[in-house]
Amino acid sequence: MDYDTVREIDPAVADALSGEVDRQNDTLAMIASENHVSEAVLEAQSSELTNKYAEGYPGERYYGGCEFADDVEQLAIDRAKELWGAEHVNVQPHSGSQANMGVYLAMLDPGDKILSLDLTHGGHLSHGHPANFAGQVYEVEQYEVDEETGYVDYEGLAELAEEFDPDIIVSGYSAYPREVDFERIQETADAVDAYHLADIAHITGLVAAGVHQSPVGVADFVTGSTHKTIRSGRGGIIMCDEEHADDIDSAVFPGSQGGPLMHNVAGKAVGFKEALEPSFEDYAEQTVENAKALADQLQSRGLELVSGGTDNHLVLIDLRPSHPDTAGKEVEEALEEAGIVLNANTVPGETRSAFNPSGIRAGTPALTTRGFDEAACREVADLIADVVDAPEDEAVIAEVSEAVDELTDAHPLYDDEEPLYE
Ligand SMILES: *Cc1c(COP(=O)(O)O)cnc(C)c1O
């Protein structure tokens, strides 16, 4: 897009918008929660539905003129049901965090107890961190991953559940490279008579494609973001069985939101349609294969990975064993200078701080959308390792930067000639 119409009215914003297109084109997006949506999703998201108030649900709105809003929302719901096999779906949450808020509001009273994974071990703010509303309204206890193995400490979780007697156990994580055993966590939740919320924000696409086990039909509630591996319009989603449908719907609207972002719901509908195509399975499989190749090559360059590898779309590098004097932020900044955009991340048993942690998280969803294969991801792993070895060496940064240019030129984004993906 050239943003000519915006430019006529507002050159400053037009500059930022085209700057962002160039930035995405010229850099490698390796933030594990990011992806590039198709031109069709972009178009739907920028549609005139942004003008429409559609408080309520399809067929039961508080405003007139909702026939097309109804069509779009019903399509999003039906496709989500087909993708994930859920009985009931709410596609209105404005974000993944709002989806979690919807579940808490529906099922908990203030002061009730949440048991969730520690943020520094891979959890999410919306799972009850003190800086988030969930940490302020509910009583929160946290389980951890085993610091030796990097895997969720399922036994420790079961013991903590017995002790703490939670009302809800939250599974699903932001920086966890391994498959989550939802059934095992469900058993723990059943044993203490707690609900189980499986937050699949990161792995929505992997679950939809069947390359990660699904919590749908296992956990009481499943939430997700719709713009991460599932590559649809930006926002959130809640899935549950019919029994909890009304409670969930009322908690989203009017419980915690006003009018739905119907243009985003349209983007969700289009993205879900794309994800129902057989080619999406190939995409999800390739995303995981690419992460494995990335992991393998990073390890052969002497870098240590939390849990020793990956089952999904991301890797978490612990810099401490190989580079004890190098912090995550320093590497993040040097890599960004070289055109590789990812984030410093805490690691289990963090010894630095949340602002300058000891790890780096890197994901393959966006690169895979761009057409990267395993060989290209191995090359990227080498570039990352080069910078980790010498974050202050300008000559290294310049060399890596050149290699990034070649990679991005070979895999153009949003060019007018060809669609981003089929
Ligand atoms: C990304 C994420 C969310 C929600 O993120 P939003 O930015 O609010 O969409 C929720 N839970 C987990 C585990 C996440 O990784």
The ligand as a Gaussian input file, in Angstrom:
#p B3LYP/6-31G(d) Opt

LIG

0 1
 C        0.095000     -12.745000      23.340000
 C       -0.540000     -13.438000      24.511000
 C       -1.776000     -13.038000      25.029000
 C       -2.580000     -11.884000      24.579000
 O       -1.998000     -10.908000      23.988000
 P       -2.747000      -9.622000      23.413000
 O       -1.563000      -8.789000      23.112000
 O       -3.581000      -9.069000      24.509000
 O       -3.536000     -10.057000      22.231000
 C       -2.352000     -13.783000      26.038000
 N       -1.747000     -14.863000      26.516000
 C       -0.562000     -15.290000      26.053000
 C        0.022000     -16.535000      26.621000
 C        0.098000     -14.579000      25.045000
 O        1.276000     -14.995000      24.618000

